[in-house]
Each structure stands twice: as C-alpha cells, then as structure tokens.
Amino acid sequence: MNQQSSVRTVPANEHVPFRDNVPAKMRLQDLILLLKNGRRTVLGFTATAIFLTGLLLLNATPRYVAISQMLLGEQGLIARNSFDLVEEQQNLTNSVIEGELAVLRSNVLLHRVAERLELENIPEFNPDILDQEKSPSFVDGVKVWVKSLLTDSDLDIDAEVEDLPSQISVAASASESQLGEYKDIVSKLRRSFSVRQQGTSYVVQVTAESEDPELAAALSNTLMDEYVKFLTDKRFDSAREFTHWLETRVTDLAVTLEESERAVVDYRARMEADADNRSRLDQQMTELTSRLVQQRSELAQITALRDKMESTLEEQGPLAAQLFSSSEEMVEYRSQMSSLKQREANAVGRFGEDSAQVISIRRTIGQLEDAMETEVRRELDRLENQREVLTVVVGSMDNSLAELSRLMLNQSGEEIQLSQLRRVADANRQVYQQFLGRFKELSELQSLQNPDAEIISYANPPSAPVYPRRKLSLLLATFGGVFLGVAYLLFRNMLPKKLATEQQLAQETGVSVYGSVRAISDNFRITDLCTDLNREPQSDLAKQAMLLANNVDMRSGGFARTILVNSDADRTDRLNVVIMLAWAYGRMGRNCVFIDADIRGAQMSSKLEYLKPKSNLVDVIYNNGDVEDALTRVPDVGAIFMPTETMAGINPSVVFDTARYQNVVEALLGAVDTVIIMPPPASSFTEAYTATGEIDSNLFVVRAGTSIAAELEHPLSIAQSANARNFGFILMSS
C-alpha cells in the first residue's frame, strides 16, 4: 500500500514536498481486481485483434506446398575431371551433397522447368499477362505514340553516339543472356523452391510453393525429373567423350607396355650370358666366407693357446705350462712325474728326508722337468709355425673376398638397372590394366545410361494451404489480443495516476482540499452560471458554492478578508470559482469585491458581462484613476468587480510586489468585507503573485483527471510564492 502523506494547511510561501512517486507492489488480489475492472478493455483488444486478423485472412492469397523426395546415388554426382575417372569411386560427403543441392537450385534447371511447364503463360510468374489482357487506356496510347516519335527521331543519333559494350557490361549481363526472357520468371521460381537434405541421409527433399495446388505439385515433380534427366545427359556425354579419349590412351599404353617388357627381357638375357653371373658369384662368396670364418677361428685359437702357454712358462715354469700341451710325449711325462712324486712321498716316509733314495728320486724328477720344459718349448715352436701359416692363408682369403665383393658390386649396378626396368614395366602394366578396365566399364555405361539419383516419392497436389492457417491465426490473434489487453492494463496501472479525487489530490501533494466543485464546460458562459445560481439557490451548484465559502472562512479563522484564486492553466475553472465565491459571500450579506488581476490575458474582464467603469486596475496602479472609478457592481453576482486590461512587456510579479498595488488592496479592504483576487495562471515565476501584503487564503484550482502530481509541482511552487496564511486546493470534478 502507498504511504499516505499527512494533509495539512500550509502557508503559501512554504514549499510542499511531494511524496515519492514509487509505485506500490502489486499483489495477487490487486491484479485480479485490475483484470476484473478492465475486462471490457481486454475484450476490446481481443475483438480488435480477431477482427483485423480476419480481414487479413480474407484478403490473403492462399499458398500451397508440395513435397517430393529423391535418393542420391553412392558416388558424387557433380562433374568429375579425367583424373577422378581413373580413380576409385568416391562416397557421398556433405560437400558433395551441398554441390548437388546447388545444382538443384541452379538457373539451368529452373530455366528447363520454366520452359517445360510454360510458366510464361501463368500470371503468378508473369504478371504482365494481366496487364496485356486489359485494354490500353488513352494515356497509355499517348505514351506509346510519343515514345515512337522520340525513338524514330533519335535513332540515328543514338546509333552514332552509342559505343560498343564494355567487357564489364558483357560479363555482368551473362545471366541475362543465358536466361533471356525467362530471367524474371526464374527469379520468382527460385523463391518458390526449397531444397534441403534430410538429416544426414542421402535423401533430398524438394518443396515447391504456389498459389495453385496442382502447380505446386507440378513444380516439385518437374524439378526432380529435369534433375535426373540432366544428370543422365551429363553423365552420358561425359562417358562418351571420355571413352574416346580412353581408347586412344589405351592404344598408346599398350605400345609403351610392350616396349618396357621387351627391354626387361633383353637386359636379363644379357646378364645371364655373362660368365661371372650373379648366381656363381653368390656361391663363391658363400664358400669363401665360410672357409675364411673357419680359418680365422682356428688362427684365433692357436694364437690364444700359444700366448697363454708362453706367459705361463715364463711366470710359473714348465710344470704349469705343460698342462696346455696335449702331445703324447707330454702325456707320458705327466704320467712319469706322477709316479715319481708318489715314490718320493713313500721314500720320505720310510727313509727320511735326507736319505739316498729320496735324493735319487728327486734327481730323476729334475731330469724329467728339464725334458718337459724342452717339450713345452718345442710345442710353442710348433704353434708359432701354425699361426704364421694360418695368417698367410687368412690374408689370401681376404684378398679373394675383396675381389669377389668388387665383382658383386659391379653386378649389383646391373641388377639395379634391371629392377628399374621391371618397375617401369610393372607401372605401365598397372596403368594399362586400369585404363583398359575403365574403358570397358564406360563402354557398357554408354548403353545403360543409368542416373545417379532415384525419385522415391512424387508430390501430390496438397489438399489444404499452408498459408494462411486460419485456425492457428485466429487462435494466436485471440491470445495476442488478450495479452495486449492485459499488458495495456498493467502499463496503464504503472503510469502515474491522474488526480481525480480529493483523496488522491491531498495524498499525492500533502496539501488540504478546501472543497470540490462541479466542473462547468469551457463553452459555458459566466452569465449562464450566474443565472443558474440565482434561479435555483438550493441547487447542488449553489450548495457547493456556499460550502466552499464556509470552508474558506473556517480555514482563515472564521472570516476571510483576502482570497487569492489561482490555477496551473488559463482555464475557465478559476473564473467560475471566483464567481461562485463572490456570489456565496453576497448571499451571506457580505460586501465583496473580486478583482481581475490577470494583466496578461484579462480573461474575466473579457468574458464577464458588466457595466464598464471609468478606469481599471492597471489605471489605478499607474495613478491614472481612483479606486472608486475602477469598481462596478455586477447584479447577477451580487458583488463588486474591478476589471483590468492587458499589459504587454511587463511581468505581473513585478507589478504585484509594489506599494501602489498594496495601497489599492488596502483601500478595497477598507471599503468592503472580502476581496477576491484572480492573478495570472501560475505557469512561470514571471506571473507569480508576490504582493507584500498578507493573504488570508490562497486557493489553487485543479480540474480532476487532467494532471498528475509531478505536473503540479512547478505550478504549486509558483503559486506558493504568494504571502498567504493558508493554502489549499479547489477540485473541479466532473
């Protein structure tokens, strides 16, 4: 709920703070109440939307859509070059399918469809037919006649001036040259087609749209037929041209293959006729290598045995070195040495260490050791001889192996040449076989002429249009109307409220309301108002005038002497309020004067019927007349009136804030009971009433339902600049 500002009586020179214009949070019950009160608005929006939609549906041209489907083949259907034709078949890819979709949308196929169906005779694609059927008017005949005159007279001049077409213009008109008179028809026909792939499959869907259901189906079916025929013709022509090329190429390849195979046979025969052919060299190399390995192994063993025996002889003696010898003499020596060692051990045990038997045995052992050393050195000499012989043999075999390697290297160059000739022959044979196989395949295709696409579903004439969809459109119009109606209610509810009641006026501004008076039409004359007040003193209007006067008196402390009546605009409302107050005070028996202080417009002086006095308010202020001479009684009102005249170039705020004007007011207060002043409208501070004298009541007239609180803030600040003890509103309600 909005927080209500306190209603109070304020001095006119005190600025009244307006409450913050923050919209209250809308609750569910508030929304329900808003929809309930605005149901007629929602119904109006809904009815309007349905009505407008119905008009559009009645005037809309129906559109029919026909759908057909086609299955693409297993290889690319776009034109392939000569290299592709000798390769393996390619599977369909997204790029290939996109290319085929572009072919379906191409000008070539659309032109063939237009020619086959004779679309130039259908008004949907050639609106000029309708214009030709109409009889030419007189104006059209005059235009043709004038054009013919200009054409004949300027023909020679144009022929001389016109230059040859530039290359740019020729290139730019390529499409027009290709399509000819079907250029516009093809352009419209392209907008009638929709070609797309079904998901990731090889199925292509062709959709055609037209005003005629049969024409829509005919367009879709004809485009597919022309596409299949186009593929068949292109494939057959390509196969025929390529077959002729293949035939020539196969003949050339046969000659090349024969020459390469003959070169291989001749070179192989020349190689096999040589004595040192490869097979013999391989056998000799194998045998020599085996013998060389064997001799090197034997040389290594003898060298190692000799070196070991020699080092053992020098370091450990003949007894240790004899272990490496396997000769019969060394075996005998080792047997004798073993027997002597045993006898020595027995003799030492039996006869002692220094006995003659032990000494004799040891002397024999020494002799045996010398014999073993001699045998070891003889064995070393024998091993050295064998090593030298094997070294010579291995060297000789290395030389023989090097010679064989040189011969085999020379033989390898010839084999490389032979292998190269074989590879050339194999390559020529493979190319020849491929070209020969493709030549046979294409020769068969010329007779088959099978297309690479298959129509799986022809389109049928649609039974109902896709546009306009009447039921859906009306349903959407209903929902749209309801939505717009509700949105309008919410938007209107969010906008600042026009002040229409005393409660709203007091709540939004924080200023008290002196009373509410029925608003009178701007065309209603003041004389008629006075007549109504005097004719029916007990009428509602008269009661409102009396109540307003009593409220002003009570706000002023019981008796209002000076009353200022202002407003935010130059309306007749403030005039009516002044007349009603003056009439009410006259009915109360009080002597009252009401002054037209609007020196900008003099509205009351021009609209009120009265006996014109000798002078007016302006004359009195500028010492051109007396106060008594500016007063005139208005019998219908029952009060005295002081008129005025307009003053150009003078600010009213300056005039009112003078001692002379204050003297005029004091003179009037000395002669009458109440003075009612109507200043200029509070539209700017130059029109502000800033008199030095104090005012009992400052009334601000507001017409109900015409202003929001923010719009009154500036006029109120101007009106409150007057020196008044009380400030309040007068609401002119309808």
C-alpha positions in Angstrom: 0.0 0.0 0.0 1.2 3.5 -0.7 2.2 5.6 2.3 -0.3 8.4 2.7 1.1 11.9 3.3 -0.4 13.9 6.0 -3.0 16.6 4.8 -2.3 19.9 6.4 -2.9 23.6 5.8 0.4 25.3 4.8 1.5 28.8 4.2 1.8 29.7 0.5 5.5 30.6 0.8 6.4 27.2 2.3 7.4 24.6 -0.3 5.3 21.5 -0.1 7.3 18.3 -0.5 5.6 15.9 -2.8 5.6 12.2 -1.8 8.0 9.9 -3.7 6.2 8.6 -6.8 7.1 5.0 -6.2 4.5 2.5 -7.4 3.2 0.1 -4.8 3.9 -3.6 -5.2 1.1 -5.3 -6.9 -0.5 -8.2 -5.0 -2.5 -11.0 -6.5 -5.8 -9.6 -5.3 -4.8 -6.2 -6.9 -4.1 -8.0 -10.2 -7.4 -9.8 -10.1 -9.2 -6.6 -9.3 -7.4 -4.8 -12.2 -8.4 -7.6 -14.6 -11.9 -7.6 -13.3 -12.3 -3.8 -13.8 -10.6 -3.9 -17.1 -12.3 -6.9 -18.6 -14.0 -4.7 -21.2 -10.7 -3.3 -22.3 -9.3 -6.9 -22.7 -12.3 -7.9 -24.6 -12.0 -4.9 -26.8 -8.3 -5.7 -27.6 -9.2 -9.3 -28.3 -12.1 -8.5 -30.6 -10.0 -5.9 -32.4 -7.2 -8.4 -32.9 -9.6 -11.1 -34.1 -11.3 -8.7 -36.5 -8.0 -7.4 -38.0 -6.8 -11.0 -38.3 -10.0 -12.0 -40.1 -9.6 -9.1 -42.6 -6.0 -10.2 -43.3 -7.1 -13.8 -43.7 -9.9 -12.8 -46.1 -7.5 -10.7 -48.2 -4.6 -13.1 -48.1 -3.7 -15.2 -51.1 -3.5 -18.9 -50.1 -0.2 -20.7 -50.7 0.1 -24.4 -51.3 3.2 -26.5 -50.6 4.0 -29.8 -52.4 6.9 -32.0 -51.2 8.7 -34.7 -53.1 11.8 -36.8 -52.2 14.8 -38.1 -54.1 17.6 -40.5 -53.2 21.1 -39.7 -54.3 23.5 -42.4 -55.6 26.6 -43.9 -54.0 29.1 -41.6 -55.7 29.5 -38.0 -56.4 27.1 -36.6 -59.0 28.9 -33.5 -59.8 31.1 -33.2 -62.8 34.4 -35.1 -62.3 37.6 -34.5 -64.1 39.7 -37.0 -66.1 41.9 -37.9 -63.1 38.8 -38.7 -61.0 37.5 -41.0 -63.7 40.5 -43.3 -63.4 40.4 -43.4 -59.5 38.1 -45.5 -57.3 34.5 -44.4 -56.8 34.0 -41.7 -54.2 31.4 -41.9 -51.4 28.9 -39.1 -50.9 30.1 -36.5 -48.5 28.5 -33.4 -47.1 30.4 -31.2 -49.5 29.3 -33.4 -52.5 25.7 -33.3 -51.4 25.9 -29.5 -51.0 27.1 -29.4 -54.6 24.2 -31.4 -55.8 21.8 -29.1 -53.8 23.4 -26.2 -55.6 22.7 -27.9 -58.9 19.1 -28.3 -58.0 18.8 -24.6 -57.3 20.8 -23.6 -60.4 19.4 -21.3 -63.2 19.9 -24.1 -65.7 17.4 -26.5 -64.1 15.0 -23.7 -63.2 15.1 -22.5 -66.8 14.3 -26.0 -68.0 11.4 -26.3 -65.5 10.0 -22.9 -66.7 10.2 -24.0 -70.4 8.7 -27.4 -69.8 5.7 -26.0 -67.8 5.4 -22.9 -69.9 5.4 -20.6 -66.9 5.4 -17.5 -69.1 1.7 -18.1 -69.6 0.9 -18.3 -65.8 0.1 -14.9 -64.1 1.7 -16.0 -60.9 5.1 -16.0 -62.6 4.4 -13.5 -65.3 2.1 -10.7 -64.1 2.5 -8.9 -67.4 -0.2 -11.2 -68.8 -2.8 -9.5 -66.7 -1.7 -6.1 -68.0 -1.8 -7.3 -71.6 -5.4 -8.6 -71.2 -6.5 -5.1 -70.1 -7.4 -2.7 -72.9 -4.9 0.1 -73.2 -6.1 3.5 -71.9 -5.9 6.7 -73.7 -3.0 7.9 -71.6 -1.1 4.7 -72.4 -1.7 5.2 -76.1 -0.4 8.8 -76.0 2.8 7.5 -74.2 3.4 4.9 -76.8 2.9 7.4 -79.6 5.3 9.9 -78.0 7.9 7.2 -77.4 7.7 6.0 -81.0 8.3 9.6 -82.2 11.3 10.0 -79.9 12.6 6.6 -80.9 12.4 7.3 -84.7 13.8 10.8 -84.4 16.7 9.9 -82.2 17.6 6.5 -83.8 20.4 7.8 -86.0 21.9 9.9 -83.2 21.9 7.1 -80.7 23.5 4.8 -83.3 26.3 7.3 -83.7 26.8 8.1 -80.0 26.4 4.6 -78.6 29.7 2.9 -78.0 30.5 -0.8 -78.1 29.5 -2.6 -74.8 32.4 -2.9 -72.4 33.7 -6.1 -71.1 32.2 -5.3 -67.6 28.7 -4.9 -69.0 29.1 -8.1 -71.1 30.2 -10.0 -68.0 27.5 -8.5 -65.9 24.8 -9.5 -68.3 25.9 -13.1 -68.6 23.0 -14.4 -66.6 20.5 -12.3 -68.6 22.0 -13.6 -71.8 21.7 -17.2 -70.5 18.1 -16.9 -69.3 16.7 -14.5 -71.9 13.0 -13.7 -71.5 12.9 -16.2 -68.5 15.1 -14.0 -66.3 12.3 -12.7 -64.1 10.4 -16.0 -64.2 13.5 -17.9 -63.0 14.0 -15.3 -60.2 10.4 -15.8 -58.9 10.7 -19.6 -59.4 13.8 -19.7 -57.2 11.8 -18.2 -54.3 9.1 -20.9 -54.8 11.6 -23.8 -54.2 13.2 -25.1 -51.1 15.8 -27.9 -51.4 17.4 -29.5 -48.4 19.0 -32.7 -47.2 17.0 -35.0 -44.8 19.3 -35.1 -41.7 22.5 -36.9 -42.5 21.0 -39.3 -45.1 21.2 -39.3 -48.9 17.6 -38.3 -49.2 16.9 -34.8 -50.7 13.5 -33.1 -50.1 12.2 -30.8 -52.8 9.5 -28.4 -51.6 7.6 -26.2 -54.1 5.2 -23.4 -53.1 2.5 -21.9 -55.3 -1.0 -20.3 -55.3 -2.3 -23.4 -57.2 -2.1 -26.8 -55.5 -1.7 -28.6 -58.9 1.0 -26.2 -60.0 2.9 -26.7 -56.7 3.0 -30.5 -57.3 3.9 -30.0 -60.9 6.8 -27.7 -60.0 8.3 -30.1 -57.4 7.9 -33.2 -59.7 9.2 -31.4 -62.8 12.3 -30.2 -61.0 13.2 -33.7 -59.9 12.6 -35.1 -63.4 14.7 -32.4 -65.0 17.4 -33.0 -62.5 17.5 -36.8 -63.2 17.4 -36.1 -66.9 20.2 -33.5 -66.5 22.4 -36.0 -64.7 21.7 -38.7 -67.2 22.6 -36.5 -70.2 25.7 -35.1 -68.5 26.9 -38.5 -67.4 26.3 -40.0 -70.9 28.1 -37.1 -72.7 31.0 -37.2 -70.2 31.3 -41.0 -70.6 31.2 -40.8 -74.4 33.8 -38.1 -74.6 36.0 -39.9 -72.0 35.6 -43.2 -73.7 37.0 -41.8 -76.9 39.9 -40.4 -75.0 40.4 -43.7 -73.2 40.5 -45.6 -76.4 43.4 -43.5 -77.7 45.1 -43.7 -74.4 44.8 -47.5 -74.1 46.4 -47.9 -77.5 49.4 -45.7 -76.5 49.7 -47.5 -73.2 49.8 -50.9 -75.0 52.7 -49.8 -77.1 54.5 -48.4 -74.1 54.0 -51.6 -72.1 55.3 -53.8 -74.9 58.5 -51.7 -75.2 59.1 -51.8 -71.5 58.6 -55.6 -71.2 60.9 -56.2 -74.2 63.6 -54.0 -72.6 63.4 -56.2 -69.4 63.7 -59.4 -71.3 66.7 -58.2 -73.4 68.6 -56.9 -70.3 68.0 -60.1 -68.3 69.3 -62.3 -71.2 72.5 -60.2 -71.5 73.1 -60.6 -67.7 72.6 -64.4 -67.7 75.0 -64.8 -70.7 77.9 -63.4 -68.6 80.3 -66.0 -67.0 80.5 -64.2 -63.8 76.9 -64.1 -63.3 75.3 -63.3 -60.0 74.5 -66.9 -59.0 78.1 -68.1 -59.5 79.4 -65.1 -57.6 77.0 -65.8 -54.7 78.1 -69.4 -54.5 81.8 -68.5 -54.4 81.1 -65.7 -51.9 79.3 -68.1 -49.6 82.0 -70.8 -49.8 84.9 -68.3 -49.4 83.2 -66.7 -46.5 82.7 -70.0 -44.7 86.3 -71.0 -45.1 87.5 -67.6 -44.0 85.5 -67.8 -40.9 86.8 -71.2 -40.1 90.5 -70.2 -40.7 90.1 -67.1 -38.6 88.6 -69.1 -35.8 91.4 -71.6 -35.9 94.0 -68.8 -36.1 92.5 -67.2 -33.0 92.5 -70.5 -31.1 96.2 -71.3 -31.9 97.3 -67.7 -31.1 95.4 -67.7 -27.8 96.9 -71.1 -26.8 100.4 -70.1 -27.7 100.2 -66.8 -25.9 98.8 -68.5 -22.8 101.4 -71.3 -22.8 104.2 -68.8 -23.3 103.1 -66.5 -20.5 102.6 -69.5 -18.1 106.1 -70.8 -18.9 107.7 -67.5 -18.1 105.7 -66.9 -14.9 105.0 -70.4 -13.4 107.5 -72.7 -15.1 107.4 -75.8 -17.3 105.2 -77.8 -14.9 102.4 -75.3 -15.2 102.9 -74.7 -19.0 102.8 -78.4 -19.8 99.2 -78.5 -18.9 98.3 -76.6 -22.1 100.0 -79.3 -24.3 98.2 -82.4 -25.5 101.1 -84.2 -27.2 101.8 -87.9 -26.5 105.2 -87.2 -25.1 103.7 -84.6 -22.7 101.1 -87.1 -21.6 103.9 -89.7 -20.9 105.9 -87.1 -19.0 103.0 -86.2 -16.8 102.4 -90.0 -16.0 106.1 -90.4 -15.1 106.0 -87.3 -13.0 103.0 -88.5 -11.1 104.7 -91.9 -10.4 108.0 -90.1 -9.2 106.0 -87.9 -6.9 104.4 -90.8 -5.3 107.7 -92.7 -4.8 109.2 -89.5 -3.3 106.5 -89.3 -0.8 106.8 -93.0 0.2 110.6 -92.7 0.4 110.4 -89.7 2.7 108.0 -91.6 4.9 110.1 -94.6 5.1 113.7 -93.4 4.9 113.6 -89.8 5.8 114.1 -86.5 4.1 117.9 -86.8 3.5 118.1 -90.4 2.5 119.9 -91.6 -0.6 116.6 -93.0 -2.0 114.9 -89.6 -1.7 117.8 -87.8 -3.3 117.9 -90.2 -6.2 114.2 -89.8 -6.8 114.5 -86.1 -6.7 117.4 -86.1 -9.2 115.2 -88.1 -11.6 112.3 -85.6 -11.1 114.6 -82.8 -12.0 115.7 -84.5 -15.2 112.1 -85.2 -16.0 111.2 -81.5 -15.5 114.0 -80.5 -17.9 112.7 -82.9 -20.5 109.1 -81.4 -20.0 110.5 -77.9 -20.4 112.2 -78.9 -23.7 108.9 -80.4 -24.9 106.9 -77.3 -23.9 109.3 -75.1 -26.0 109.1 -77.5 -28.9 105.2 -77.2 -28.6 105.5 -73.4 -28.6 107.6 -73.5 -31.8 105.0 -75.8 -33.5 102.2 -73.4 -32.5 104.1 -70.4 -33.8 104.6 -72.2 -37.2 100.9 -73.0 -37.4 99.9 -69.3 -36.6 102.2 -68.0 -39.3 100.8 -70.4 -41.8 97.1 -69.5 -40.9 97.9 -65.8 -41.0 99.1 -66.1 -44.6 96.1 -68.2 -45.5 93.6 -65.7 -44.0 95.3 -62.8 -45.8 95.0 -64.6 -49.1 91.3 -65.4 -48.5 90.6 -61.7 -47.5 92.1 -60.6 -50.8 89.9 -63.2 -52.7 86.8 -62.0 -50.8 87.5 -58.3 -51.6 87.8 -59.2 -55.3 84.5 -61.1 -55.2 82.9 -58.1 -53.5 84.1 -55.8 -56.2 82.7 -58.2 -58.8 79.3 -58.4 -57.0 79.2 -54.6 -56.7 79.6 -54.3 -60.4 76.9 -57.0 -60.8 74.5 -55.0 -58.4 74.5 -51.9 -60.7 73.3 -54.1 -63.5 70.6 -55.6 -61.2 69.5 -52.1 -60.2 69.1 -51.2 -63.8 67.1 -54.4 -64.3 64.9 -53.7 -61.3 64.3 -50.2 -62.6 63.2 -51.6 -66.0 60.9 -54.1 -64.2 59.3 -51.3 -62.1 58.7 -49.3 -65.2 57.2 -52.3 -66.9 55.0 -53.1 -63.8 53.8 -49.5 -63.6 53.0 -49.4 -67.3 51.2 -52.7 -66.9 49.1 -51.4 -64.0 48.1 -48.2 -65.7 47.3 -50.1 -68.8 45.1 -52.5 -66.9 43.3 -49.7 -65.1 42.6 -47.7 -68.3 41.6 -50.9 -70.1 39.1 -51.8 -67.3 37.7 -48.3 -67.1 37.4 -48.2 -70.9 35.3 -51.4 -70.8 33.2 -50.1 -67.9 32.4 -46.8 -69.7 31.7 -48.6 -72.9 28.9 -50.5 -71.0 27.7 -47.3 -69.3 27.0 -45.7 -72.7 24.4 -48.3 -73.4 22.9 -48.3 -69.8 22.5 -44.6 -69.2 21.6 -45.1 -65.5 21.2 -41.9 -63.5 23.0 -41.4 -60.2 19.7 -40.4 -58.4 16.4 -42.1 -57.9 13.0 -40.5 -57.3 11.4 -42.2 -54.3 8.4 -40.0 -53.8 6.5 -37.8 -56.2 4.5 -34.9 -54.8 0.7 -34.9 -54.8 -1.4 -31.8 -55.1 -1.9 -30.5 -51.5 -5.5 -30.5 -50.1 -5.1 -27.5 -47.8 -3.0 -24.4 -48.0 -0.1 -23.8 -45.6 -0.7 -20.1 -45.6 -2.8 -18.6 -44.3 -3.5 -21.0 -41.5 -6.9 -19.7 -40.4 -7.5 -21.6 -37.2 -4.0 -21.1 -35.9 -4.1 -17.4 -36.9 -7.4 -16.8 -35.1 -6.1 -18.7 -32.1 -2.9 -16.6 -32.0 -5.0 -13.5 -32.6 -7.1 -14.3 -29.6 -4.1 -15.0 -27.3 -2.4 -11.9 -28.7 -5.4 -9.7 -28.1 -5.7 -11.0 -24.5 -2.0 -10.4 -24.0 -2.1 -6.9 -25.4 -5.2 -6.1 -23.3 -3.6 -7.3 -20.1 -0.3 -5.6 -21.0 -2.2 -2.4 -21.6 -3.9 -2.6 -18.3 -0.7 -3.3 -16.5 1.1 -0.5 -18.4 -1.7 1.9 -17.6 -1.7 0.9 -14.0 2.1 1.5 -13.8 1.8 5.0 -15.3 1.4 7.9 -12.9 -2.3 8.4 -11.9 -4.3 11.4 -13.0 -5.5 13.2 -9.8 -9.3 12.7 -10.0 -10.5 12.7 -6.3 -9.9 14.8 -3.3 -8.2 11.9 -1.6 -5.7 11.4 -4.4 -5.0 15.1 -4.7 -4.3 15.5 -0.9 -2.4 12.2 -0.7 -0.1 12.9 -3.6 0.7 16.6 -2.8 0.3 16.8 1.0 -2.0 19.8 0.8 -5.5 20.0 2.0 -8.5 20.3 -0.3 -11.0 23.1 0.6 -13.8 21.7 -1.4 -14.9 20.0 -4.6 -17.0 21.9 -7.2 -18.7 20.5 -10.2 -16.8 21.5 -13.3 -18.5 23.5 -15.9 -17.9 23.3 -19.6 -15.4 25.8 -21.1 -18.1 26.9 -23.6 -20.5 27.7 -20.7 -20.8 31.4 -20.3 -20.3 33.2 -16.9 -23.7 34.8 -17.3 -25.4 31.4 -17.6 -23.6 30.4 -14.4 -24.9 33.4 -12.6 -28.3 32.7 -13.9 -28.3 29.1 -12.6 -27.1 30.2 -9.2 -29.8 32.8 -8.8 -32.6 30.7 -10.3 -32.1 27.8 -8.0 -30.4 28.9 -4.8 -30.9 25.4 -3.3 -29.4 23.5 -6.2 -26.3 21.4 -5.9 -24.1 24.0 -7.6 -25.4 26.7 -5.2 -24.8 24.5 -2.2 -21.3 23.7 -3.4 -20.6 27.5 -3.7 -21.9 28.1 -0.1 -19.9 25.2 1.3 -16.8 26.4 -0.5 -17.2 29.9 1.0 -17.7 28.5 4.5 -14.6 26.2 4.2 -12.5 29.2 3.2 -13.8 31.2 6.2 -13.1 28.4 8.6 -9.6 27.9 7.2 -9.0 31.6 7.6 -10.0 31.6 11.3 -13.7 32.4 10.8 -13.8 35.3 8.4 -11.7 35.5 5.2 -10.8 39.0 4.2 -8.4 38.4 1.2 -8.7 35.4 -1.1 -6.3 34.5 -3.9 -7.7 32.1 -6.6 -5.0 30.6 -8.9 -4.6 27.7 -11.3 -2.0 25.9 -13.4 -3.5 26.9 -16.7 -5.7 29.6 -18.3 -9.0 27.7 -17.9 -12.4 29.0 -17.1 -12.4 26.9 -13.9 -10.8 29.6 -11.8 -13.3 32.2 -13.2 -16.2 30.0 -12.2 -14.7 29.6 -8.7 -14.3 33.3 -8.3 -17.9 33.9 -9.4 -19.2 31.2 -7.1 -17.3 32.6 -4.1 -18.4 36.2 -4.8 -22.0 35.0 -5.2 -21.8 33.0 -2.0 -20.4 35.9 0.1 -23.1 38.1 -1.4 -25.8 35.6 -0.3 -24.2 35.7 3.1 -24.8 39.5 3.2 -21.2 40.5 3.0 -19.9 43.2 0.8 -17.4 41.6 -1.6 -15.1 42.8 -4.4 -13.5 40.4 -6.9 -10.5 41.7 -8.9 -9.3 40.6 -12.3 -5.6 40.8 -11.7 -4.7 38.7 -14.8 -2.9 41.6 -16.6 -1.5 39.0 -19.1 -4.8 37.9 -20.5 -7.7 39.8 -18.7 -9.8 36.7 -19.1 -12.6 37.6 -16.7 -12.8 41.2 -17.9 -13.4 39.9 -21.4 -15.9 37.2 -20.6 -18.0 38.7 -17.8 -20.9 41.0 -18.7 -20.8 44.2 -16.6 -21.1 47.9 -16.8 -17.7 49.2 -17.8 -16.3 51.7 -15.2 -14.2 54.8 -15.9 -10.9 53.1 -15.2 -9.5 49.7 -14.3 -6.9 48.0 -12.1 -4.0 49.0 -14.4 -5.0 52.6 -14.4 -5.3 52.7 -10.7 -1.9 51.1 -10.2 -0.2 53.6 -12.5 -2.0 56.6 -10.9 -4.3 57.2 -13.8 -7.5 56.8 -11.8 -9.1 56.3 -8.4 -10.1 53.1 -6.9 -13.8 54.1 -6.8 -13.7 54.8 -10.5 -12.4 51.3 -11.3 -15.3 49.5 -9.5 -18.6 48.3 -11.0 -21.3 46.3 -9.4 -22.4 43.0 -11.1 -26.1 42.5 -10.1 -26.2 38.8 -11.2 -23.2 38.0 -9.0 -24.2 40.3 -6.1 -20.7 41.7 -5.7 -18.4 44.5 -7.0 -16.0 43.8 -9.8 -12.7 45.6 -10.7 -11.7 44.8 -14.3 -8.3 45.1 -15.8 -6.6 45.3 -19.2 -3.6 43.5 -20.6 -0.1 44.9 -20.2 2.4 43.8 -22.8 6.1 43.6 -21.8 5.6 43.8 -18.0 6.0 40.9 -15.6 3.0 40.6 -13.2 5.3 39.5 -10.4 6.9 43.0 -10.5 3.6 44.8 -10.6 2.1 42.9 -7.6 5.2 43.4 -5.5 4.7 47.2 -5.3 3.4 49.6 -2.6 0.9 51.1 -5.1 -0.8 47.8 -5.6 -0.8 47.1 -1.9 -2.5 50.5 -1.4 -5.2 49.5 -3.8 -5.9 46.3 -1.9 -5.9 48.1 1.4 -8.3 50.7 0.1 -10.6 48.0 -1.0 -10.4 46.2 2.3 -11.3 49.5 4.0 -14.5 49.7 1.9 -15.6 46.1 1.7 -15.6 42.9 3.7 -13.8 40.5 1.4 -11.5 40.9 -1.6 -11.2 38.0 -4.1 -8.1 38.3 -6.4 -7.6 36.3 -9.6 -3.9 36.6 -10.7 -2.4 35.2 -13.9 -2.1 31.4 -14.2 0.9 30.0 -12.3 2.8 28.9 -15.4 6.1 30.7 -14.7 7.7 32.8 -12.0 7.2 36.0 -14.0 3.4 35.5 -13.4 3.8 34.7 -9.7 1.7 36.7 -7.3 4.3 38.2 -4.9 2.5 41.0 -3.2 3.9 42.3 0.1 0.5 42.3 1.8 -0.6 39.1 3.6 -3.3 36.9 2.0 -5.8 35.0 4.2 -6.4 32.1 1.8 -4.6 31.0 -1.4 -6.8 28.7 -3.4 -5.4 26.6 -6.2 -8.0 25.3 -8.7 -7.3 21.9 -10.2 -9.5 20.1 -12.7 -10.0 16.4 -11.9 -8.4 13.8 -14.2 -6.2 16.2 -16.1 -2.9 16.3 -14.2 -0.5 14.1 -12.3 1.3 15.1 -9.1 4.6 15.7 -10.9 2.9 18.1 -13.3 1.6 20.2 -10.4 4.8 20.5 -8.6 6.1 23.5 -10.6 2.8 25.5 -10.7 2.3 24.9 -7.0 5.8 26.2 -6.2 4.9 29.4 -8.2 1.5 29.8 -6.5 3.0 29.2 -3.0 5.3 32.3 -3.5 2.4 34.5 -2.5 2.3 35.7 1.1 -0.7 33.7 2.3 -1.5 32.2 5.7 -3.4 29.2 4.3 -3.0 27.3 1.0 -5.5 24.7 -0.3 -6.9 23.1 -3.4 -10.3 23.5 -5.1 -11.1 20.4 -7.1 -13.3 20.8 -10.2 -14.8 17.4 -10.5 -16.8 16.1 -13.5 
